[in-house]
Amino acid sequence: MLNENSLLIHVRPYVKRLILAIFFMIIVAFFTGILALIIRPIIDELLIQSSASNSMHELSQKPDIIKDFFVEFFNIKKGAMTTVLPIMLFFIFLGQSVFTFLSLYLMKTLGLKVVRNIRNLVYKNLINQSVDYLNKAKTGDLVSRISNDIEKIKFAVSETLSVYVREIFTFLILLIIIFYQDWFMALISFVIAPVAAVLLVVFGKKVKKRGIQSQEVIGGISNFLLETVTGNKVVKAYNMEDHEMKRFSELNENHYRINSKIAFVFSITSPIMNIIGGIVSSLIFLIGMKRVAAGLITPGQFMSFLTALFLLYNPLKRLSQANNDYQQGISGYKRILEILKSKNPIKDKTDAINMKKVFGSVEFENVSFSYIDSIPVIKNMTFKAAPGDMIALVGASGSGKTTIINLLLRFYDKKSGKILIDGEEIKDISIKSLRDSISLVTQDVFLFNDTIYNNITYGSKNFTDEDLKRVTEIARADKFINKLPKKFETIVGERGVFLSNGQRQRISIARAILKKPSILIFDEATSALDTESEKLIQDAMLDIMRGRTSFVIAHRLSTIIEADQILVIEDGEIKEMGSHKELLKKRSIYYSLYNLQFPDMNIIM
C-alpha cells in the first residue's frame, strides 16, 4: 500500500505503462547478461583455433550450459561457432539498443504525465486557496515550487526511476552470471560490497538535506527578484540599486554554498565507487590468473567473469548517482506537498443552496471578525441594505471598511454574528452562486495580459455583442476603445500597463456590469484617478448602480453624497449611520470629515 505522501502514488494511474517499461528494462538487462555470457565461447573458440595445445582443448571441453543451449537451439554445426558468435554479438547490441529506446521513451513520457498531473493539482489547490493563504504566501517561492521543484520531480520519475529499475535487474542478472562462472571469485568480489552500500546511504541523506535547503533558497531568490522588479521605481527613486545588489549577492552566495556541498557529494560518489571497483578488479585479476594457470577455469570463462564484473560496477555507479538525483526529487516533492496539503477553510456546506435570483437585500447582525485572534477588526457590526440601496462606507484607513466587503464575498469567514443575503445566511449559500451575484471594482485594478475583449468578458458567460457594446458605453470606455487600432483585440500588457489608470478602471467597470450582478461593490474606485477620469467613472457608477444594491468605499466624499445610507466606520465599529444631510446635521465625525475636504463649501442643512 502506497503512502499518500509518497511520490510514487502519482505513478499509480500509469501502472500499465510502468509495467511495460519495466518489462523492456528486464529485456535490456537480459541482453546485457547475454553479452557477458557470450564472451566465454568466443574467447575459448578463438584460443582453440589458434592453439594446438591439448590441455587447452581439454579445458575448453568443460560443460558450458549456455554454449550448449545456443548450439542446440540454433543447430550450429561444429566449427561454425567463430562465424555465428560475432553475428549473435551484433544482434545482442541491436536488441539492447531497441529495448533501451522503448523503455526510456515510456519512462520519460511517464515522468512528463506525472509532472503534468502534479502541476495541475498544485495550481488547482493554489487557485482555490483562501485569500488569507495567498496574501501570506511569498509569490516568488510559490513560482519556484511550481517550476523548479516540479522539474526535479520530473527528473526523479522519468530518469532516476528508470535507472533504478533497469540497473537493479541488470545487477541481479550479472550477479547470477558471476556466480555461475566462478562462485569462489564471486564471493571474494563481494567482500567489500557492504562498504559501497553504506556510502550510498550516507551520500543520499546528505543530498536530500542540502536539496531541501537549496530549493528554499531558490524560492527566496525568486521572491526577491519579483519584489525588486515590480518595485523598480521605488528602488530607483531612493537610489537603492547598490543596497539591493548587496542583498541579492548574499542570497546568491548562500545558494552557491549549499549547492557546492551538493556538487561535492555528486562529484565524490563516482570516484569512490571507481576506487572500490579498482580494488576488487586488481584482487580478481590476481586470483583469476592463478586459477586459469591451474586449469580450474578456462580463459573464456575468466574473461566472461571479468566482463560481467566490470559491467556490474556500471549499475552500482549509476544507482549511486540515481540515488542522489532521486533524493533531490524527493526534497522538491516535500515542498510541493506543503501546498497540496494546505486546505482552504472557506468551503461550502454539504447542503449549501444555489441562489438563482438575488434581489440584493444585505444584512449584518452583530458581526465580529479578526485576522489575528487577539486583535478584533470588526466589532458587533449591525446594518441593513434594502434591494437597490446605495451604501457608502467611510472612515480612516484600517478602520475595517474593506474587511466588511471581504466578509460579504466570503474571502474570509466571520467569527460571530450573521450575514444575510435575501434573508439567507451566506454560509448556507454556495460560494459560486454567492459570488455570481456580486461584482467587485477595486482601486488597484487587475487586468490580465490579454485583449480588452477577454478582460471585459472575464467571468461572464451568457452575453451578446449588444451587451458588450452597452456595458462599454455605460462604463464610458467605448470612445477610447474605438480609437485603438485593434479596438477590442488590443493587448493591454501585464496588469494593463499599456493603458492609463482611468482606462483600466473603465474596463474594470465594464467587466463588472457584463456579469449582471445584483450587488455591486466599489472599493476606492476613483481614488487614484485624475479629475477628468474621476468624473467619467462617477457618472458610470451612478448609471450602473440604479436598481442594484451597491456598496461604495470612498475617501472622496463627493462620490457618496447621493448614498441612501452612509456608515461611518471607526476602529471596526459603526459610529454614525444616515444619509448625507442627516449626518451633516449631527455635526459629528462625518461633519468633520466633510469640512476637511470642502472647507469653503456652504453646507446646506
Secondary structure, 3 states (H helix, E strand, C coil): CCCCCCHHHHCHHHHHHHHHHHHHHHHHHHHHHHHHHHHHHHHHHHHHHHCCCHHHHHHHCCCCHHHHHHHHHHCCCCCCHHHHHHHHHHHHHHHHHHHHHHHHHHHHHHHHHHHHHHHHHHHHHHHCCCHHHHHHCCHHHHHHHHHHHHHHHHHHHHHHHHHHHHHHHHHHHHHHHHHHHCHHHHHHHCCCHHHHHHHHHHHHHHHHHHHHHHHHHHHHHHHHHHHHHHCHHHHHHCCCHHHHHHHHHHHHHHHHHHHHHHHHHHHHHHHHHHHHHHHHHHHHHHHHHHHHHCCCCCHHHHHHHHHHHHHHHHHHHHHHHHHHHHHHHHHHHHHHHHHHCCCCCCCCCCCCECCCCCCCCEEEEEEEECCECCECCEEEEEEEECCCCEEEEECCCCCCHHHHHHHHCCCCCCCEEEEEECCEEHHHECHHHHHHCEEEEECCCCCCCCEHHHHHCCCCCCCCHHHHHHHHHHCCCHHHHHHCCCHHHCECCHHHCCCCHHHHHHHHHHHHHHCCCCEEEEECCCCCCCHHHHHHHHHHHHHHHCCCEEEEECCCHHHCCCCCEEEEEECCEEEEEECHHHHHHHCCHHHHHHHHHCCCCCCCC
